[in-house]
Amino acid sequence: MKNLSLSQQYLLFTMNRQGKISSVNYYVGMCLVMAGLLDLQAAGVIELEQKEIIVLTDELPAELEYLDCLLNKIMQLKKKRIEKIANAYGATFFEKDLKQLVAQIRGSLIQLREIRVEGTTSYLAKENTIAKLVARLENLNALDNDGLTLAILLKKSSYLKKYIDKEDRKELEAKIKAAKNDPVSKQTQLMISQLDWLVGALVVVTA
């Protein structure tokens, strides 16, 4: 398994055989956007300060070129706030912006041979990579902030139970709960709260 970014790992877990993400579970798309934001922050491209998105540079490192569409979306915003970028993607949930983000992350995984393409419409995640990621989550180290963040995103979008059995999931969720005072985890929880508000607002609008 190569050194995959958070957004790449998250897509491997949530992508279906058509290479797409759920069009029913709003949290999947929003959590993918959030994973991308965290990748940009880890690379020193942006800084997430409470609800603000502070752009530090408009240059992406080569290994994150597939996130250029996300950075461009941020640059286009007059008010660079977490809920604004989430709303920009949430308002076009079935449209080109989110599909482009998925396609570009998926393309990066194909280049890394972490996704195998069969025919023209079937995309299969590398089973060995998924197995290693699952093992990492099942044996999560308290100091593994990246693993913790991935676990939180998968739990929030209801994918944790697809890969982790009940007993191991209880232990993992206990670790998540215990880590809520950690600065990295608290930032993630803040963004999840913003996405909760967004999804709730979308439900009201589309009801």
Residue pairs with C-beta under 8 A, 6 or more apart in sequence:
1 114
1 126
1 128
1 129
1 132
1 133
2 112
2 114
4 12
4 109
4 112
4 114
4 129
5 35
5 39
5 63
5 64
6 35
6 38
6 39
6 42
6 146
6 149
6 150
6 153
7 32
7 35
7 36
7 38
7 39
7 67
7 105
8 105
8 108
8 109
8 112
8 114
9 35
9 133
9 150
10 31
10 32
10 35
10 150
10 153
10 154
11 21
11 32
11 102
11 105
11 106
11 109
12 109
12 114
12 115
12 125
12 126
12 129
12 130
12 133
13 125
13 130
13 133
13 154
13 159
13 162
13 163
14 21
14 22
14 28
14 31
14 32
14 154
14 157
14 159
15 21
15 102
15 106
15 115
15 123
15 125
16 22
17 122
17 123
17 124
18 121
18 122
18 123
19 102
19 103
19 106
19 115
19 121
19 123
20 99
20 102
21 28
21 29
21 32
21 102
22 28
22 29
23 93
23 94
25 157
25 158
26 90
26 93
26 199
26 202
27 156
27 157
27 158
27 195
27 199
28 157
28 159
29 89
29 90
29 93
29 98
30 86
30 89
30 90
30 195
30 198
30 199
31 153
31 156
31 157
31 195
32 98
32 101
32 102
32 105
33 70
33 85
33 86
33 89
33 98
33 101
34 86
34 153
34 188
34 191
34 192
34 195
35 149
35 153
36 67
36 70
36 101
36 105
37 46
37 48
37 53
37 70
37 82
37 85
37 191
38 48
38 149
38 188
39 64
39 67
40 46
40 64
40 67
40 70
40 71
40 74
41 47
41 48
43 60
43 61
43 64
44 56
44 57
45 55
45 56
45 57
45 59
45 60
45 61
45 64
45 71
46 53
46 54
46 55
46 56
46 71
46 74
47 53
47 54
47 56
48 54
48 82
48 187
48 191
50 190
51 81
51 82
51 83
51 190
51 194
52 80
52 81
52 82
53 74
53 77
53 80
53 81
53 82
53 85
54 80
55 74
55 75
55 80
58 71
58 75
60 67
60 68
60 71
65 108
66 104
66 105
66 107
66 108
67 101
67 104
67 105
68 104
69 97
69 100
69 101
69 104
70 101
73 85
73 88
73 89
73 97
74 80
74 85
77 84
77 85
77 88
82 190
82 191
82 194
83 194
83 197
83 198
86 194
86 195
86 198
87 198
88 97
89 97
89 98
89 101
90 198
90 199
90 202
92 98
93 202
106 115
106 123
109 115
109 125
110 117
110 123
113 126
114 125
114 126
114 129
115 123
115 124
115 125
115 126
116 123
116 124
116 126
117 123
117 124
118 124
130 163
133 150
134 163
134 164
136 144
136 147
137 147
137 150
137 151
137 154
137 160
137 163
137 164
137 172
138 164
138 168
138 172
140 147
140 148
140 151
140 172
140 175
141 147
142 175
142 178
142 179
145 182
145 184
145 185
148 175
148 176
148 179
148 182
148 184
148 185
149 184
149 185
149 188
151 160
151 172
151 175
151 176
152 176
152 185
152 188
152 189
152 192
153 188
154 160
154 163
155 173
155 176
156 192
156 195
160 169
160 172
160 173
161 169
164 172
176 185
179 185
180 186
180 189
